[in-house]
Structure formats: structure tokens, C-alpha cells
Amino acid sequence: MTELWKNDIISELKSEIQDHADLTNFNDTQLKAFITEALDKKTNLAKAQHSDTNKELLTLNFKEKKLITTAVFESIRGLGVLGGIIVDPDITEIMINGFENIFIEKEGRLYKLESRFESRRELEIIITKFVSRAGRAVNESDPIVDFRLEDGSRVNVVMKPIALNGPIVTMRRFPKEAMTVDKLIVFESITPEVAEILKLLVGAKYNIFVCGGTGSGKTTFLNALSNFIPHDERIITIEDSAELQIKNIENLVQLETRNASADGKGAITIRDLIKSALRMRPERIVVGEVRGAEALDMLQAMNTGHDGSLSTGHANSTRDILSRLETMVLQGADGLPLEAVRQQIASAIDIIIHLSRMRDRSRRTMEIAEVTGYDAVSRQIKLNTLYEFCESKESTKSKVIGNLFRTKNAMENTFKLEMAGVGVKI
């Protein structure tokens, strides 16, 4: 079923229902049943007429019928076009740039939809309704709002006067099933050999930092790594919006930040949560993403007996994340000597994994490096690359072929592996 045809049948069915029925006395259940019945009648009529113009209507499967029914319901009583988009489980990202321009991401690729809202006012009403369902409010005095839906989807809304081309909605959705290392291997993000090495490193409590650009799969990779954490440990997760799906840990505490209320009070930051987590007897702390001054608290936690901690951050390379961490630490400790900051980073982080989104939309692990210490002479943090992505000459513009390969560099920081009783050389 093409996107254009689906939108046509939704619009047509909505008009027919509104023309032939008084919907004010229907509750939600009755309305959904009425829409389902109307779609069935329309399908049966198409079968009886044997019309070539209704070929796609004749081939609707159960999933497509459900999508159409829900979309019509949402357009009448719910979130309009937005509601119809949300019900499609294959959509991973929704981007609304004003009432006329709607983009989605499916299977890693961006598409512009033919659908549009009837007017700017309609979109504003739908956004207000959508935001209120999450117990939040957005208006001209408070035009930016971030929140999370019950299914874990992360939503950002920007309204006038900040948004110049109309109300902006960005929604990132996450798969219901958590990512596993086996899936990463299937997707060719890592090799089976690398998976075994990561299992040893996580088990031996190496502090691991995953970095990469937007959409490179940092949180997804972190979810996969969490599968290697021993089941009997106590884990504290800290996030801006709860996205991690750690399934195999019973003694799990999940913490999420809170924005300030309308009067500017009550905000709880990542930094607040890290400080609180240290009083909860964690064996490992997993910070979904560090973006600012909380980097200092995370590093101090890693340096004060919480080995095996995991986190992510935005960066373009393993070396770049070190520079970004320096900047973030200085945000929280202005005046701290740069040399002391670098020593803190070198002491806290053991392994850095860099991810990237390739030109064919695939997500690959580009480099795995160990932090081997701080060089007092050059005043730089030392990195030792263990694995590196090499692209094959067989690659094309539309398909990247390549894999992670072991470098000739021997792993230097083997103390934790030895303490864990692992005699394998990496």
C-alpha cells in the first residue's frame, strides 16, 4: 500500500463517516467499531464492483486495515494526522516542520509524507492536546518542551515565537525489543570476535564510554552492552529521558531527570541524580548520555569504586570525546587546572567505542581504543587503538562493505582482566 493511496483512503473514509453519521453520541469504542464497519463495507463494495481503481483496497491485510481505522479515528477525535503517523510501528522518527511539511524515518531513510495538517491552528491545537496527555504545557511564554511518552518515545516541541516556520515536533521512537549483541553482529556493526572481547571487558568491570554522532546508535549499543552485566549486580541507570531497556538485571534502579515547573522550580538534573545514586549502593552506574557539567560527577564516580560503569556522549572520534569531556568537566568546575581534568579522565575511562552512521545509513563501530594514561611530557591523554574499521574497495555509494579489524597494538591495561581471572590476551 503506497503512502499516497493510504492517505487518500483515510481522507475519503473520514469524509464519508462525517457526512453520514452524527458522531457526537459515540464513545471512543463505538466510534472505532463504526469506522471498522465502514471500512469493511467499502472493501466489500470494491470486491463486488471489480474496479481496477480499487485494487489496493482489495488487497488490504489486517495490519493495514488497523492502521487506516486508527488513523481515521485520530483524525476525527484524536491527534489528526499525527495520530495516524504514530500508529505505524515501522516509523522510527517523526519530524513536523510546520503544518505543511511532515518527514518520517523508516529503516534509516528519510521520507517526506504527502499528508499535511489543514492549518497552523489545527497543528497548534493537536500539539496542545498531545503535550497535555503527558501532563505538560507549551505556550508562548514557555515555547520549548521535552517529554517522554508511555512507550518510551522521546518528544521535543518548539512553538512560536521561537519557531519561525510554524510549530515544530520531533519524536524519536525506540523498538519494543531491546537491542542485543547478536543483532549487532547480524547488522555487521561488530564481529563475533569483538562481541566476545566486549563481554570480557564488561564482565571484568572496565569503565566503557560509547561515543558517536546523532543517530549513530549510541543508546542502542549501550543496551547491547548491558546484556553482559552479571545478573547479580545492583545497577543504577540515569537518563534525561528513559530509553535504556535493561532486561536481565533484577536489582535495577532507573532514574530520570525532571524539568523545572512553570515557576522555574523543581528541576532535577543528571548531576543531581548521579550524586543521589552514589548513596544507593550501586555496583555500576549507567549514565545514558553526558552533555554538560555532570561529566565531572560521572568521572568521580568511576574513580571512587564504581568500576564497570557505562555512558555515552556525542563526538566525532575517540580523540574528540576526550576534548569534549574536558570542556564538559570545566563547565562544572570552572578554574580546575586542565592537567588535573585530563588526569581525571585518563584515570576514570578504560575503553572508548566510537560509532558512526555511514552513507548507506548503516551504523558501524569505527574504533575501539583503550585509555592508557596521561603523558606528563606532552600533557595529552594516551590512546591505544585495539580495533579499527576498514572499508573494502568493493564498497559503493549505496552500500558500505567493511569490518572491524584487530590492530597490531597489544592491550596495555590488562589489570582488571587479571583481577577477574581472565587469562585471555586481547
C-alpha positions as CSV (number, residue, x, y, z in Angstrom):
1,M,0.0,0.0,0.0
2,T,1.6,3.3,-1.1
3,E,1.7,6.3,1.3
4,L,-0.3,8.5,-1.1
5,W,-3.0,5.9,-1.6
6,K,-3.3,5.3,2.2
7,N,-3.7,9.0,2.8
8,D,-6.4,9.1,0.1
9,I,-8.5,6.3,1.6
10,I,-8.1,7.8,5.1
11,S,-9.4,11.2,3.9
12,E,-12.2,9.6,1.9
13,L,-13.3,7.3,4.7
14,K,-13.3,10.2,7.2
15,S,-15.5,12.4,4.9
16,E,-18.0,9.6,4.3
17,I,-18.3,8.9,8.0
18,Q,-18.7,12.5,9.0
19,D,-21.3,13.0,6.2
20,H,-23.5,10.0,7.1
21,A,-23.4,9.9,10.9
22,D,-23.8,12.0,14.0
23,L,-20.6,11.2,15.9
24,T,-21.3,13.3,18.9
25,N,-23.1,10.5,20.8
26,F,-20.4,7.9,20.1
27,N,-17.9,7.0,22.7
28,D,-14.4,6.0,21.6
29,T,-15.1,2.3,21.4
30,Q,-18.3,2.8,19.4
31,L,-16.6,5.2,17.0
32,K,-13.7,2.7,16.4
33,A,-16.3,0.0,15.7
34,F,-18.2,2.2,13.4
35,I,-15.1,3.1,11.4
36,T,-14.1,-0.6,11.2
37,E,-17.6,-1.4,9.9
38,A,-17.4,1.4,7.3
39,L,-14.1,0.2,6.0
40,D,-15.4,-3.3,5.7
41,K,-18.4,-2.1,3.7
42,K,-16.1,-0.1,1.5
43,T,-13.9,-3.1,0.9
44,N,-16.9,-5.4,0.2
45,L,-18.3,-2.9,-2.3
46,A,-15.0,-2.7,-4.1
47,K,-14.9,-6.5,-4.4
48,A,-18.5,-6.5,-5.8
49,Q,-17.6,-3.9,-8.4
50,H,-14.3,-5.5,-9.5
51,S,-13.0,-2.0,-10.2
52,D,-9.3,-1.5,-11.3
53,T,-9.2,1.7,-9.3
54,N,-9.7,-0.2,-6.1
55,K,-7.0,-2.8,-6.4
56,E,-5.2,-1.7,-3.3
57,L,-8.4,-1.6,-1.3
58,L,-9.0,-5.2,-2.2
59,T,-5.5,-6.3,-1.1
60,L,-5.6,-4.7,2.4
61,N,-4.3,-7.0,5.1
62,F,-5.2,-7.0,8.8
63,K,-2.3,-4.7,9.8
64,E,-3.1,-2.1,7.1
65,K,-6.8,-2.1,8.0
66,K,-5.9,-1.5,11.6
67,L,-3.6,1.4,10.6
68,I,-6.3,3.0,8.5
69,T,-9.0,2.6,11.2
70,T,-6.8,4.1,13.8
71,A,-5.7,7.0,11.6
72,V,-9.4,7.9,10.8
73,F,-10.2,7.7,14.5
74,E,-7.3,10.0,15.4
75,S,-8.2,12.5,12.6
76,I,-11.8,12.7,13.9
77,R,-11.3,12.6,17.7
78,G,-7.6,12.3,18.5
79,L,-4.4,13.8,17.1
80,G,-5.3,14.1,13.5
81,V,-2.5,13.4,11.0
82,L,-0.1,13.0,13.9
83,G,-2.2,10.2,15.4
84,G,-2.3,8.4,12.1
85,I,1.5,8.5,11.8
86,I,2.2,7.4,15.4
87,V,0.3,4.1,14.9
88,D,2.7,2.9,12.3
89,P,5.3,0.8,14.2
90,D,7.8,0.9,11.4
91,I,8.4,4.7,11.8
92,T,11.4,5.4,14.0
93,E,11.4,9.2,13.7
94,I,8.7,11.8,13.1
95,M,9.7,15.4,12.1
96,I,6.9,18.0,11.7
97,N,8.2,21.3,10.3
98,G,5.1,23.5,10.4
99,F,1.6,22.3,9.3
100,E,2.6,21.6,5.7
101,N,5.8,19.6,6.0
102,I,6.0,16.2,7.6
103,F,9.0,13.9,7.4
104,I,9.5,10.4,8.8
105,E,12.3,8.0,9.1
106,K,11.8,4.3,8.1
107,E,14.6,1.8,8.0
108,G,17.2,4.5,8.4
109,R,15.9,6.6,5.5
110,L,14.0,9.9,5.5
111,Y,10.8,10.4,3.6
112,K,8.5,13.4,3.1
113,L,4.8,12.5,3.5
114,E,2.0,13.7,1.3
115,S,-0.1,14.2,4.5
116,R,-0.4,17.7,6.0
117,F,-2.4,19.4,8.6
118,E,-5.3,21.6,7.5
119,S,-3.9,24.7,9.1
120,R,-1.3,26.1,11.5
121,R,-4.1,26.5,14.1
122,E,-5.1,22.8,13.8
123,L,-1.5,21.7,14.4
124,E,-1.3,24.0,17.4
125,I,-4.5,22.5,18.9
126,I,-3.2,19.0,18.3
127,I,0.2,19.8,19.9
128,T,-1.5,21.3,22.9
129,K,-3.6,18.1,23.3
130,F,-0.6,15.9,22.7
131,V,1.5,17.7,25.3
132,S,-1.3,17.8,27.8
133,R,-1.6,14.0,27.7
134,A,2.0,13.9,29.1
135,G,1.0,16.3,31.9
136,R,2.9,19.2,30.4
137,A,2.1,22.5,28.8
138,V,3.5,24.6,26.0
139,N,2.7,28.2,25.1
140,E,4.3,31.5,24.0
141,S,5.8,32.1,27.4
142,D,7.2,28.6,27.6
143,P,7.7,27.6,23.9
144,I,10.0,24.6,24.3
145,V,9.1,21.4,26.0
146,D,10.7,17.9,26.2
147,F,8.9,14.9,27.4
148,R,8.6,11.1,27.1
149,L,5.6,9.1,26.2
150,E,4.5,5.9,28.0
151,D,6.0,3.7,25.3
152,G,9.4,5.4,25.8
153,S,9.3,7.7,22.7
154,R,11.1,11.0,23.2
155,V,9.4,14.2,22.1
156,N,10.6,17.7,21.6
157,V,8.2,20.5,20.8
158,V,9.1,24.1,19.8
159,M,6.4,26.7,19.3
160,K,6.2,30.4,18.3
161,P,7.9,32.9,18.8
162,I,11.0,30.6,18.8
163,A,9.9,28.5,15.8
164,L,9.7,30.8,12.7
165,N,8.3,28.4,10.2
166,G,5.5,27.1,12.4
167,P,5.1,24.6,15.3
168,I,7.9,22.0,15.3
169,V,7.5,18.5,16.6
170,T,10.4,15.9,16.7
171,M,9.7,12.5,18.0
172,R,12.2,9.7,18.3
173,R,10.7,6.2,18.8
174,F,12.5,3.1,20.1
175,P,12.0,-0.5,19.4
176,K,9.9,-2.5,21.9
177,E,12.6,-5.2,21.9
178,A,15.9,-4.3,23.3
179,M,19.0,-4.5,21.1
180,T,21.2,-7.5,21.7
181,V,24.8,-8.2,20.7
182,D,23.6,-11.0,18.4
183,K,21.6,-8.4,16.5
184,L,24.6,-6.1,16.3
185,I,26.5,-8.9,14.7
186,V,23.7,-9.5,12.2
187,F,23.7,-5.8,11.3
188,E,27.5,-6.0,10.9
189,S,28.2,-3.3,13.5
190,I,30.6,-5.7,15.3
191,T,32.1,-9.1,14.6
192,P,31.6,-12.2,16.8
193,E,35.3,-11.8,17.9
194,V,34.7,-8.3,19.1
195,A,31.5,-9.4,20.8
196,E,33.5,-11.9,22.9
197,I,36.1,-9.2,23.8
198,L,33.4,-6.8,24.9
199,K,31.8,-9.5,27.0
200,L,35.1,-10.0,28.8
201,L,35.6,-6.2,29.3
202,V,32.2,-5.6,30.7
203,G,32.4,-8.7,32.9
204,A,35.8,-7.5,34.2
205,K,34.3,-4.1,35.1
206,Y,36.1,-1.9,32.6
207,N,34.6,1.6,32.5
208,I,33.4,2.0,28.9
209,F,32.4,5.1,27.1
210,V,30.4,4.9,23.8
211,C,30.6,8.0,21.6
212,G,29.3,9.0,18.1
213,G,27.2,11.5,16.2
214,T,23.5,11.9,16.3
215,G,21.7,8.8,15.2
216,S,24.8,6.6,15.3
217,G,23.3,4.1,17.7
218,K,24.9,5.0,21.0
219,T,22.0,4.2,23.2
220,T,21.3,1.0,21.2
221,F,24.9,-0.1,21.6
222,L,24.7,0.7,25.3
223,N,21.6,-1.5,25.6
224,A,23.5,-4.4,23.9
225,L,26.5,-4.0,26.3
226,S,24.2,-4.1,29.3
227,N,23.4,-7.7,28.4
228,F,26.9,-8.6,29.5
229,I,26.5,-7.2,33.1
230,P,26.3,-10.1,35.6
231,H,22.7,-10.7,36.8
232,D,23.5,-10.5,40.5
233,E,24.8,-6.9,40.5
234,R,23.0,-3.7,41.5
235,I,22.7,-1.3,38.7
236,I,21.6,2.4,38.7
237,T,20.6,3.9,35.4
238,I,20.5,7.7,35.0
239,E,18.9,9.4,31.9
240,D,17.3,12.6,30.6
241,S,14.6,10.5,29.0
242,A,14.4,6.8,30.0
243,E,15.5,5.0,26.8
244,L,17.6,2.1,28.1
245,Q,16.0,-1.3,28.1
246,I,18.0,-3.4,30.5
247,K,16.1,-6.7,30.9
248,N,18.5,-9.1,32.6
249,I,19.1,-7.3,35.9
250,E,16.7,-7.8,38.8
251,N,18.4,-5.3,41.2
252,L,17.9,-2.4,38.9
253,V,17.1,1.3,39.8
254,Q,16.1,3.6,36.9
255,L,16.3,7.4,37.5
256,E,15.1,10.1,35.1
257,T,15.6,13.9,35.2
258,R,12.8,16.3,35.7
259,N,12.4,19.7,34.1
260,A,11.5,22.8,36.1
261,S,7.9,23.7,36.7
262,A,6.2,26.7,35.2
263,D,7.5,28.8,38.1
264,G,11.1,27.7,37.4
265,K,11.4,25.4,40.4
266,G,11.7,21.7,40.9
267,A,14.3,20.8,38.2
268,I,16.3,17.7,38.9
269,T,19.4,17.3,36.7
270,I,21.6,14.4,35.7
271,R,24.1,15.9,38.1
272,D,21.6,15.7,41.0
273,L,20.8,12.1,40.1
274,I,24.5,11.0,40.0
275,K,25.1,12.4,43.4
276,S,22.0,10.7,44.7
277,A,22.9,7.4,43.0
278,L,26.2,7.3,44.9
279,R,24.2,6.9,48.1
280,M,22.2,3.9,46.7
281,R,25.0,1.4,47.0
282,P,25.4,0.9,43.2
283,E,27.9,-1.6,41.8
284,R,27.7,0.1,38.4
285,I,26.3,3.4,37.2
286,V,25.0,3.7,33.7
287,V,24.5,7.3,32.5
288,G,22.5,7.4,29.3
289,E,24.3,10.4,27.9
290,V,26.5,13.2,29.4
291,R,26.2,16.6,27.9
292,G,27.5,19.1,30.5
293,A,28.7,19.7,34.0
294,E,27.5,16.2,35.1
295,A,30.6,14.8,33.3
296,L,32.7,15.7,36.4
297,D,30.4,13.8,38.7
298,M,30.4,10.8,36.4
299,L,34.2,10.7,36.3
300,Q,34.5,11.0,40.0
301,A,32.0,8.1,40.4
302,M,34.1,5.9,38.1
303,N,37.2,6.9,40.1
304,T,35.7,6.1,43.5
305,G,35.0,2.4,43.4
306,H,32.2,2.1,40.8
307,D,34.1,0.2,38.2
308,G,32.2,-1.2,35.3
309,S,30.2,2.0,34.7
310,L,28.9,2.8,31.2
311,S,28.0,6.0,29.5
312,T,27.6,7.7,26.1
313,G,28.4,11.1,24.6
314,H,28.4,13.0,21.3
315,A,31.7,13.1,19.5
316,N,33.3,12.6,16.0
317,S,36.1,10.3,17.2
318,T,37.7,8.6,20.2
319,R,40.1,11.5,20.5
320,D,37.3,14.1,20.1
321,I,35.3,12.7,23.0
322,L,38.3,13.4,25.3
323,S,38.3,17.1,24.3
324,R,34.5,17.3,24.7
325,L,34.8,15.7,28.2
326,E,37.4,18.3,29.2
327,T,35.0,21.1,28.1
328,M,32.1,19.5,30.0
329,V,34.1,19.0,33.2
330,L,35.2,22.6,33.1
331,Q,31.6,23.7,32.9
332,G,31.0,22.1,36.3
333,A,34.4,23.1,37.8
334,D,35.5,26.4,36.5
335,G,39.1,27.1,37.4
336,L,40.1,23.5,37.7
337,P,43.6,23.0,36.0
338,L,43.3,21.4,32.6
339,E,46.1,19.0,33.6
340,A,44.0,17.8,36.6
341,V,41.0,17.3,34.3
342,R,42.9,15.2,31.8
343,Q,44.4,13.1,34.6
344,Q,40.9,12.5,36.0
345,I,39.6,11.5,32.6
346,A,42.6,9.2,32.0
347,S,42.1,7.5,35.3
348,A,38.3,7.1,35.0
349,I,37.7,5.8,31.5
350,D,39.2,2.5,30.3
351,I,37.7,1.9,26.9
352,I,36.2,4.2,24.3
353,I,34.0,2.9,21.5
354,H,33.3,5.1,18.5
355,L,30.2,4.6,16.3
356,S,29.3,6.2,13.1
357,R,26.3,6.3,10.7
358,M,27.6,5.5,7.3
359,R,26.5,7.0,3.9
360,D,24.3,3.9,3.3
361,R,22.5,4.6,6.7
362,S,24.1,1.6,8.3
363,R,25.5,2.0,11.8
364,R,29.1,0.7,12.3
365,T,31.6,0.5,15.1
366,M,34.5,2.5,13.8
367,E,37.1,2.2,16.5
368,I,37.7,0.6,19.9
369,A,40.5,2.1,21.9
370,E,41.8,1.9,25.4
371,V,42.9,4.8,27.5
372,T,46.4,4.0,28.7
373,G,47.1,7.0,30.9
374,Y,48.2,10.6,30.9
375,D,51.6,11.7,29.4
376,A,53.0,14.4,31.6
377,V,55.5,15.4,28.9
378,S,53.1,16.0,26.1
379,R,50.2,16.8,28.5
380,Q,47.9,14.6,26.5
381,I,45.8,11.5,27.3
382,K,47.2,8.4,25.7
383,L,45.0,6.2,23.5
384,N,45.8,2.8,22.2
385,T,43.6,1.6,19.3
386,L,42.7,-2.0,19.5
387,Y,40.1,-2.4,16.7
388,E,39.6,-0.2,13.7
389,F,37.0,-0.3,10.9
390,C,38.4,-0.8,7.4
391,E,36.2,-0.2,4.4
392,S,36.5,-2.6,1.5
393,K,37.3,-1.4,-2.1
394,E,34.1,-3.2,-3.0
395,S,32.0,-0.6,-1.3
396,T,29.8,1.6,-3.4
397,K,27.9,4.9,-2.8
398,S,24.8,3.0,-1.7
399,K,26.5,0.1,0.1
400,V,29.4,0.2,2.6
401,I,31.3,-3.0,2.9
402,G,33.9,-3.4,5.6
403,N,34.6,-4.7,9.1
404,L,36.4,-4.2,12.3
405,F,40.0,-5.5,12.3
406,R,42.4,-6.0,15.2
407,T,45.4,-3.7,15.1
408,K,48.9,-4.8,15.9
409,N,48.8,-2.9,19.2
410,A,48.8,-5.1,22.3
411,M,46.4,-4.2,25.0
412,E,48.3,-2.5,27.8
413,N,45.7,-2.1,30.6
414,T,45.1,-5.8,31.5
415,F,45.0,-5.4,35.3
416,K,41.2,-5.7,35.6
417,L,41.1,-8.7,33.3
418,E,43.8,-10.3,35.6
419,M,41.8,-9.4,38.7
420,A,38.7,-11.1,37.1
421,G,40.7,-14.2,36.5
422,V,40.6,-13.8,32.7
423,G,43.8,-15.0,31.1
424,V,42.9,-14.2,27.5
425,K,45.2,-11.8,25.7
426,I,43.4,-9.0,23.9
